[in-house]
């Protein structure tokens, strides 16, 4: 069995590293990056559902549920931002024929 403090330490460290990596991305790359992030978040949702559904302990169920909510909100937000960015590239007037 792993040490819970070590797991929390790894989780927090991964959060900081992920934040720094995403923060330094050029705005030009955000649309492809959001597509990749949505795919990764979908994998995280599946893993979180499995974790929450195992029912090994109350803590794992609570953390799994929080992970499902966080990853799902990440996916929804990513799709909304991607849609908004794609609308910026569309022409607002119809071409003359």
N, C-alpha and C positions, 0 to 999 in steps of 0.2 A: 504494500500500500504506500502511496506517495504522500509526502508531507504537504498538508494544505497550505502552509505558509509559502512553500516553494512554488506551488501552483499559482497562488495569488501574485507572487512576485513576478513570475513569468507573464501572467496576464497583463499586469500593469505595465511592464516593460514593453510588451508587444503593442499595447495601446499607444505608448509614447512614440515608439519607433514608427508605427503606422501613421500617426498624426504628422510627424515630421516629414515622412516621405511624401504624403499627399499634399502637404502645405507647400512644398517646393516645386510642384508640377506647374509647368507653363499653362496659362489659360487656354492656349491653342489645343492642348492635348486633353482637356477635360472631358470631351464627349467620348473619345475612345476609352479613356480611363474609367468613365462612369459605366460603360458597357461591361468592362472587365470586372469592375467592382460589384455590379449587379449579379454577375455570374458567381463570383466568390461568395457573396452574401446568400445566394440561393443554396450553396453547399453548406454554409454555416447554419441556415435554417433547418436543413435536414439533420445535421449533427445535433443541433439544439433540441429538436423534437425527440430524437433518439435518447438524448441525455435526460430530458424531462420525463419521458415515458418509462424509463427503466425503474424508477421508484426505489433506488437503492437507499437513498436517505432524503430527508426533508430538504437539506441544503442543496443537494444536486437537483432536486425537482424545482426549487425556487430559482436557482441560478440558470437552469435550463429554460425555464419560462421567461426569465428576464432576457436571456439570449435570443429566444424566439421573437420576442417583441422588438428588441433592438435591431436584429437583422432584418426583420420584416419592414420596419420603418426605414431602414437604410435602402432596401430595395424600392419601396414606394417613392421615397424622396429622390432616389437616383433616376427613376423613370420620369418623374415630374421635371427634374432639372434638365435631363436629356431632351425631353419634348420641348421645353422652353428654348433651349439652345438651338435646336433644329429649326424652330419657327423663326429665329433671328436670321437664318440664311435663306429663307424663302422670300421670294419677291412679293411685295405688297400690292403691286398692280399687275393686271393681266397684259400679256404682250399683244400688240396689234397684229392682225393677220392680213 
